[in-house]
């Protein structure tokens, strides 16, 4: 078995980026689930989902 060292924790979620930011939004009761508008969903059964917001880089 190999040993592993975890040096940090990061999140990239529909609620945003970063552990503290996402945690605050979760505690506030926010949801990252919304109507999908970033692409055509007419041929897909699901019309809602959790999308990762596009940033500046």
C-alpha atoms as a printed R data frame, in Angstrom:
   type eleno elety resid chain resno       x      y       z
1  ATOM     1    CA   UNK     A     1   0.000  0.000   0.000
2  ATOM     2    CA   UNK     A     2   1.258  3.514  -0.851
3  ATOM     3    CA   UNK     A     3   1.187  6.397   1.570
4  ATOM     4    CA   UNK     A     4  -0.591  9.550   0.472
5  ATOM     5    CA   UNK     A     5  -0.378 13.087   1.832
6  ATOM     6    CA   UNK     A     6  -3.309 15.459   1.390
7  ATOM     7    CA   UNK     A     7  -1.980 19.018   1.307
8  ATOM     8    CA   UNK     A     8  -5.198 20.929   0.803
9  ATOM     9    CA   UNK     A     9  -8.846 20.888  -0.093
10 ATOM    10    CA   UNK     A    10 -10.577 22.692  -2.909
11 ATOM    11    CA   UNK     A    11 -14.050 22.750  -4.365
12 ATOM    12    CA   UNK     A    12 -15.448 23.679  -7.746
13 ATOM    13    CA   UNK     A    13 -19.233 23.401  -7.510
14 ATOM    14    CA   UNK     A    14 -22.416 24.962  -8.885
15 ATOM    15    CA   UNK     A    15 -22.372 27.137  -5.735
16 ATOM    16    CA   UNK     A    16 -18.963 28.557  -6.602
17 ATOM    17    CA   UNK     A    17 -15.299 27.901  -5.892
18 ATOM    18    CA   UNK     A    18 -13.533 27.368  -2.602
19 ATOM    19    CA   UNK     A    19 -14.404 25.577   0.605
20 ATOM    20    CA   UNK     A    20 -15.308 28.670   2.655
21 ATOM    21    CA   UNK     A    21 -17.436 30.244  -0.095
22 ATOM    22    CA   UNK     A    22 -19.372 27.043  -0.803
23 ATOM    23    CA   UNK     A    23 -19.821 26.321   2.914
24 ATOM    24    CA   UNK     A    24 -21.307 29.807   3.513
25 ATOM    25    CA   UNK     A    25 -23.735 29.326   0.625
26 ATOM    26    CA   UNK     A    26 -24.779 25.898   1.927
27 ATOM    27    CA   UNK     A    27 -25.373 27.309   5.419
28 ATOM    28    CA   UNK     A    28 -27.452 30.093   3.856
29 ATOM    29    CA   UNK     A    29 -29.648 27.446   2.216
30 ATOM    30    CA   UNK     A    30 -28.571 28.254  -1.340
31 ATOM    31    CA   UNK     A    31 -28.920 25.656  -4.074
32 ATOM    32    CA   UNK     A    32 -26.750 25.210  -7.138
33 ATOM    33    CA   UNK     A    33 -29.546 23.431  -9.001
34 ATOM    34    CA   UNK     A    34 -31.267 25.556 -11.658
35 ATOM    35    CA   UNK     A    35 -32.828 25.439 -15.099
36 ATOM    36    CA   UNK     A    36 -30.164 24.533 -17.675
37 ATOM    37    CA   UNK     A    37 -29.778 27.483 -20.036
38 ATOM    38    CA   UNK     A    38 -26.152 27.179 -21.175
39 ATOM    39    CA   UNK     A    39 -26.988 24.636 -23.907
40 ATOM    40    CA   UNK     A    40 -30.004 23.204 -25.736
41 ATOM    41    CA   UNK     A    41 -31.812 20.622 -23.603
42 ATOM    42    CA   UNK     A    42 -34.785 20.049 -25.904
43 ATOM    43    CA   UNK     A    43 -33.677 16.454 -26.632
44 ATOM    44    CA   UNK     A    44 -32.808 15.693 -23.002
45 ATOM    45    CA   UNK     A    45 -35.302 14.568 -20.358
46 ATOM    46    CA   UNK     A    46 -33.627 16.534 -17.558
47 ATOM    47    CA   UNK     A    47 -34.135 20.290 -17.797
48 ATOM    48    CA   UNK     A    48 -32.507 21.213 -14.476
49 ATOM    49    CA   UNK     A    49 -29.054 20.519 -13.110
50 ATOM    50    CA   UNK     A    50 -26.026 21.779 -11.268
51 ATOM    51    CA   UNK     A    51 -23.782 23.664 -13.669
52 ATOM    52    CA   UNK     A    52 -20.295 24.914 -12.861
53 ATOM    53    CA   UNK     A    53 -20.254 28.677 -13.544
54 ATOM    54    CA   UNK     A    54 -17.688 29.827 -16.109
55 ATOM    55    CA   UNK     A    55 -15.134 32.232 -14.712
56 ATOM    56    CA   UNK     A    56 -12.450 34.483 -16.124
57 ATOM    57    CA   UNK     A    57  -9.780 31.824 -16.045
